[in-house]
Amino acid sequence: MDPLYTDPFELTPPEVRAVPFLFNAPHSGRDYPRAFLKRSRLDPFALRRSEDAFIDDMFRPVTARGATFLGARFPRAYVDVNREPYELDPTMFDGDLPVFANTRSMRVAGGLGTIARIVSESEEIYDRPIPIEDALKRINRLYKPYHRTMRDILDKLRRQFGVAVLIDCHSMPSLSGESTRRPDFVLGDRFGTSCASPLIDIAHDSLRRKGYRVARNKPYAGGYITETYGQPSLGFHALQIEVNRGLYMDETHFRKTAGFEPIKFDLLALCSDLIAIPPGDLSISAAAE
């Protein structure tokens, strides 16, 4: 059995669960199954272009502050947990898709469904259709257990603290398609719908005080995870954080640069600022105000 199926993600509970926060890194996985590498038309280096490289290393220290950390070990190019479970492109597969598959989403059209067709923004992963059974196996053995684990953690946090906060951790290329430099950080709360306002306000102010350029919701407002798990009226809050890769890594050779440790330090300070928010400020009544 592929080791990904026996140990597909990292779950690091704090020594003492002292805060209602779960930090999630769904796109940092870099354990590529051998069968996937053989089937891909791209070399392993090219496949890594869709990774949120090293974001797991950057956010893992939050467990020292009493928060929980969850991260995928499998790569986004293999199966993307920041999508609906069955966002599938029918042109990619040999065999019939489930009748309930979402084949017309914008993400599928762009080649970035649950089983991606492309890496980054252009390169095709496969040179021939893949068996639909293989896609369904990835969803059943990796995607679904990951989401069950995430939901279980959030439910436990809300029972313990009255609220649960999901921080969805990502990275973005330093340049946009127009070759203009992106902000240092983009905070996404689905335009004010996925979390109580103190969460994004404090995150924004914390980063700005450190001298970073910070944007809200553009170009990233939060993906499927933020949209699905951010239900402030029920006590569940979700905020997406995108970190500019140019701050901490060589994007061509996938190596950490001298900027990694300072960014890691500043993000731990940001996380500490978020964790210090009193749960009452994120209560159902506060979220409704």
Secondary structure, DSSP 4 states (H G I P E B T S, - for coil): --HHHHS-EEEE--SS--SSEEEEETT------HHHHHHBSS-HHHHGGGS-TTHHHHHGGGGGGT-EEEEESS-TTT--SSS-TTB--GGGEESPPPTT-B--SHHHHTT-SSS-SEETTTEESBSS-EEHHHHHHHIIIIIHHHHHHHHHHHHHHHHHHS-EEEEEEEEE-SB-TTSPBPPSEEEESTTTTSS-HHHHHHHHHHHHHTT--EEESSS----HHHHHH-BGGGTEEEEEEEEEGGGTEETTTTEE-TTHHHHHHHHHHHHHHHHTS-GGGGSHHHHH-
